[in-house]
Amino acid sequence: MSEKERTIGYLPDERPPFGKLLLYAIQQIIVMFPATVTVALITNFHISTTIFASGLATICFLFITGRKIPLYYGSSFSYLSAILGIMAAKAAEGADLNTQISYAQFGIIMSGIVSIVAGLLVNLAGRNVIEKILPPTITGPIAMVIGLTLASNALNDAASIAIDAAGTLAVAESEVAAASNYAWICSFVTLISTIILSVYLKGFWGQLPLLFGPIIGCLVALVIYLITGVSLFRVLPSTANSGIFALPEFTLPKPSWEAVAAIMPIAIATIPESSAHIYQLDIYVNKLAKDKKSNKTYNIADLLGRNLIGDGLGDMISAAVGGPAGTNYGENISAMAITRVFSVPVLMVASILAMVISCFTPLINAIYAIPTSVIGGLEIFLFGAIAAQGIAIMIDKKSDMFDPKNIAVIATIMIIGIGGNYGFPNGTIPFFGVDVPCIAGAAIFGIVLNLLLSIGEKKKENKETAQD
């Protein structure tokens, strides 16, 4: 392998040529789209508004953080139960959908304050203090939990057949078994194509596996339809706009302290998650800089406070126009790690394109129609890559995997996070009358346990040093 092939990639401050930049940006949109839209579908937030909000929040985040942190903002699953709860409560009071969204918006806006305060504390106290609270033995397992708790989503999507907007099957009952088999074929082809392209394609083409893999999967779905008549493509909602251009449906927040009480505490869960993403980026970006023999050092981990502030402001900006709560996306980090394209200009173009797409009805409908099985095949790779990056954090920081304290912290985070997700409805653990999101519960328990087990540690180290 030549030196040129080994060092291809784009660092955060590097801008690819326009044609490449556009393709990389489209790839990032495809990666963020499934989870972002799924949250909108589950919560009944408007799809076009959600996509617009993700793009707007992303471009604002990039400017707020000085265009130094390559992250994409998208809808977060952590807030689902809280948002659904407040919307159900308002629906019971007779509120229509837009009014329900408006009340949830207020709670989301206020939740952004939590991340902003955390970011300000990090800036005041310094990164070393936060690393004592969130060492790699916590951020690493949390990243792994994030990826592994999404495993069932990936496989369920991989096996999914077409459904209509009402959630009913879009194929005849007699075709269900065949359609399920065809779904597996599509997801398998998408997965294998994406992996083969990411491993064996070199140069520019080797940086687009997450674009070409789904295209191949869609082509397979089209061939299956032409041969068998069984369609795996998603059926557009009856309310789908048939025009060319339509502005997203924006709503204004309505004050509700009930919504604040339900939604605001969930922001605590996204702080360790967002921190894990920053450490992942720091590792991968500096590895690429080293491979490219760059004389620059990208101290992304030192920007943790600014990242948290940007994350909180992203929540406020998204909710202000009617979008759900969010966070920076591990899926997009996986995409950047796989393709080695960490360019901030790429993400800026992706965010602008997302806002344009949200207003361009044919594009919204085309993306919506992508077979869920194709998305599932892609998710198997992406979600697994998120978990693998958690391992990379601990390896890079040389975490002692034989230390009893580290084993205890890692073990409990993994079991609480993964067990909570698969053992309880909606991944929330009932605890003294409060439904705690599994990732939040695992993170909080791990942080507290690590702090308790660290008591007296410094005295012990000083004593051993004196004896030596």
N, C-alpha and C positions, 0 to 999 in steps of 0.2 A: 504493500500500500504506500502510495507516495505521500510526501509531507503535506502537499496541498489537500489531498483527500482527507487526511487525518485531522486537519485543523479548520475545516470549513465550518462556518457558523457565524452568527451575528451577536455581538455583545450589546448591552442595553443602550449605549450611546451611538451605535452604528445603524445606518439606514441602508437597507437593500435597494437596488434599482427598482423603479416604479412597478414594472411588470411582476417581479418576484414579490415585492412588498404587498401587492394586491392579492396575490395567491396565498401568501402566508396569512394575511388578514382574514381572508375567507375561511381558511383552515381553522383559525382561532374561533370564528363565529360558529362553525359547525361543531366544534368541541364544546363550547359553552351552551349551545342551544338546547340540547336534551334536558339537562337539569333545570335550567332557567325556565323553560316553557312548562316542564312538569310541575314545578311549584305553582305556576299560574293556573294550570289545569286543576290541581288539587284544591287550591284556595278559592278558585273562581275569580281571581284577579284577571283583568283584561290582558290577553296575550300580547297584542301589539303594544300596549302601554308598558308591559313588563319588559319587553325587548328594548323599547326606547329608553326606559329607565336604566337598564343595565349598561347601555352604551353611554348615556349621559353621565351616570355615576362613575364609569370607568375613566372617561376623558377628564372629568373633574379630579378624580383621584390622582391621575398621572400628573396633572399640573400642580395639585396641592403638595405632592411629594417631590416636586422639583424634577420630574421626568427621570428619576433615578431608580424607581422600583417597577420592574416589568410585571404587573399583575392585572388580571381582568376581574371585574366585579360582576357577580351574578347572584341570583336568588339563592337563599340558604334554606336547607331542609330543617335546620335546627329550630326555626321559628314556627314550623308548621302547626304543631299542636296548640300553641298559644294563639296564633292567628285564627285558626279554625274555631277555637273555643270562644273568642270574643265575637267573631262574626256570627256564630250560631246563637250566642246570647242576644245579639242585636236583632237577628232575624226573628227570634221568639218574641221580641218586643214590637214586631211589625215593620222593621226597617227594610227598605229595598236593597238590592245588591250594591248599588253605588254608595248608599249611606253606610252599609256595613263596611265597605272598603275604606270609607272616609274615617270611621272610628279607628279601624286598624292602623291607618296611616299615622294617626296621632301617636299611638303607642310605639310605632316603629321609629318615628322621628325622635321621640324622647329616649329610645333605647340607644340611639347614636351617641348620646351624652356619656354613656358608660365607657365606650371605646375611646372617646376623646379624652376623658379624665384619665383612663389607664395610660394613654399615650403621653399625656402631660407629665404624669408621675414617672414614667420611664425616662423622659427627657430631663427631669429634675434630678432623679436619683441615679441615673446612669444605667448603661446596659448590664454592668456587672451585677447590680442588685437584682434585675429581672432574671438574669441567668441563674441566680441562686434559687429563685422561685420556680423558674422554668428551665431546668437543665436539660441536656439532650435525652436523658433517661425519662423525661416527661414529654417533651415535644416529639421525640421519635415515635414512641408508642401511640401518641395521640394521632399522628399522621397515619400510622398503620391502622388504627381503629377506624379513622375516617374512610380509608380505602376498603377495609374488610367489611364494615357495616353496609357498604353499598353493593357487596357481592351478590346478594339475592336480587337486588334491583336489576343488575346487569343480566343475570341468568333469566329472570322473569321476562325482561324485555327481549332477550334473545329468542325466547320461545313464543313471543306474542304474535297473534294473528290480527288481521285488521278488525277494528271496531269502529262504530260510528260515534258521533258526538254524544249520544245518549248512553254510551258504554255497552251497547249490544253488539253482537257479532255481525259483521258485514258480509259474512259468507253463509251459505246454507248449512243446516245442521249436518247434512250428509258429507259436507266438504271439510268439516272441522279437523278430522284426523289428518287428512292429506295436507290441509293448510298448515297445521302444526309442524308436519315434517318439512314442508317447504320453508317455513320460518327458520327452522334449525339449519337448513342448507344455506339460506341467506346470511344468517348470523355467522356461521362457520366460515363461509367464503369471505365475508367482510373481515373477520378476525385474522384469518390466515393471510389474506392479501395485505392487510395493514402491517402485520408482523414481517412478512417477507420483504415488503417494500422498504420498511424501516431498517432492516438488517442488510439487505443486499444492494439497494439502490444507493448510488454515491453522488456526490456533488449536489447540484440544485435539486434534482429530482428526488434525491434521498431525504430532502427536507419537507416533502409533501405527502408522506404516507397517510396522514389522517384526513387528507382530502381525497386522494385516489382510492383508498380502501373503501369508504362509503359509496363512492361512485360505482365501483365494481359491484358492490352489494346491491345497489339500486338497479344496475343493469341485469343482474341475475334475477331479481324480483320481476323485472319487466319481461325477461325471457320466459319465466315461469307462467306469467299471466298470458302471454301470447300463445304458449303451448297448451296450457291446461285451463285457462279461463279463471283461475283462482288468483285474486288480487291480494297482495300483502300490503299495498299502499294504504296509508291512513285515510279515512273518509273525512272530508272537511265538514265542519259544523254547518248546520242549516243557516246559521247566522253569519257565515263567512261572507265577507264583502265581495261582490262580484265586479266592482269597479276597478279602475287602475290605481287610483290614489285615494287614500283615506287617512286623515289624521288619527292618531291614537286617542282613545277616550280618556281624557284627563279628569281627575277628581281632586277636590280640595279636602284637607284633613279637618275633622271635627273633634274638638276637645273631649276626651274621655279618660278619666283617671282610672277607670276599670281596665281600659285597654293598656294604660301605662303599667299598672300592677301586674297584668298578665304577660306582657311582652318584654318590658324593660329588663327583667332579670336574665332573660335568655341571652342577652348580649355577652354575659360573662362567659358563656360556652365558646363564643367565637374568638375570644382573646388568645387562649392557648392554640387554637386552630390557626389563627392568623400568624401567630408567632412561629409555629412549625413551618408555615409556608415561607416565611422570611429566611429561616435557616436553610431550608431546602434550596431556595434561590441563591443564597450566598455560596453554598457549596458548588452548585452546578455552574454558576456564572464564572467564579474564580477558576474552576477547573478548565472551562473553555478558554479563559484568558491565558492560563498557563500553557495550554495546548497550542494556542495561536502565538505563543511567545510575545504576548503583549506586555508592555512595561507598566500597565495600569493595574491597580488593585481596587476591586469593587467592594467597598465595605458596606454591603447591603444589610448585614446583621446589625450594624450600628444605627440603621435607620428604623429600627423597630418602633420607636415612639412615634415617628412621623407616619409610619404605616398604620398604626392603630388610630391616629387622629384622622388620617385619610379614610380609613374603614368606617369610622363613626360618621364622618361627613358624607360618605357614600350612602349610608343608610338614610340620612336626612334628605339628601338630594333625590334618591330613588323614591322614597315615600312621599315627598312633596308633590310629585307629579302623578302618584297613584300606583307606584311599583311596590313589590313586597320587600321585606328585609333581606339583606344579602351579606356577602363576604367575598374576599378574593378567592378565586377558584383553583382548587388542586388539579382539576382536569386540565386547565390551561397551562399550569406549571408542568404537568406531565407532557403535554404537547410540546412545550418549549424544551424540556429535557430530552425528549425523543428526537426532535428535529434540530436541536442546538440553535434555535432562533429565539434569542432573548431581547430582540430589538423593541425598544419603547415606541418608536415610530410605527411599527407593525401593529401594536396594540391600539395606538391612537387611531389609525385608519380603520381597524376592526370596530372600534367603538362608534366611529362616524358611520360606517357601513351598517351597523346594527340599527342606528337611529333612522337611516334612510330606508332600510328594509322594513322597519316597523310601519312606515307610511306607504310602502309600495305593496299593494294587496297581492298581486301575482306571486311576488317573492315569498311573502308570508305564507301563502297557501301552498307554494311548492315545497318550502322547508317543512311545513306542517305535515305534508303528505309522505315524507320519507318513512319507509317501513320501520316500525318499532324494532323489528328483528335486526335490521341493519344497525340501528343505533345501539342495540344490545351487544352486538358483536364488537363494536368499537368500545363500548363501556367495559367489557371484560378486560381489555388491554389497558385502558386508561385508569380504571379504579385499582387494578393490580399494581400499576406503576406508582400510584399514590402511596400504597402500602410499602412498596419497595423503597421509596424515597425516605420513609420513616426509618428503615434499616440503615440507609445511607447516612442519615444524620448521626446515628450512634456510632457507626464505623468511623466517620470523619472526625468526630470529637473524641475518638478512642475511649468510649465508655467501657468500664471494666464489667464484663458480663459474668464474672465470677464473684463479684462483690455482693454479699447477702442483701445489703440495702437496695442496690440497683435491681437485683432480681425481684425483690418484694414490690418495689414501685412499678416496674415494668409489668410484672405478672398481674397485679391487681387492676392496673389501668386496662390491660387487654381484656381481662375476663369481665369486668364491670361494663366496659364499653361494648364489647361484642355480645356478651351474654344479655345485657340489657336490651340491645337492639332486637335480638331474635327471641328473647324470652318473654317480652311484654308487648302489649298492643302499642303501635305507633312508636316503639322504641323509647317509651318513657317509663321510668321506674317509679312505682308508687312508694313514697317515703314520707311517713307522718302526714298523710293527707295532701302531699304535694307531688305532682307528676314531674319528675326530674328527667330531662332529656339525657339519654345514655352517655353521649359524649361529654356533656357538661358534668354529669355525675362522676364519670371516670376521671376527668381532668381535675375536678375539685378534690376528690379523694386522693389522687396521686400527689397533688401539690401539698395537701395537709400531711400525708404520710411521709413524704420526702423531708418536709420541714421538721417533723417530730423526730425522725431517725437521724437528722443532722445535728440534733442537740448534743453538745459535747464533742462533736467531731473535730473542731478546730483545736480544742485543748489536747485531744488525743494525738493529733498530728504534731503539735508543738512538743509534746512530751517525747514522742518517738524521735523527732529531730534532735532534741537535746541529748537523748541517749546515744544517738549516732555520733 
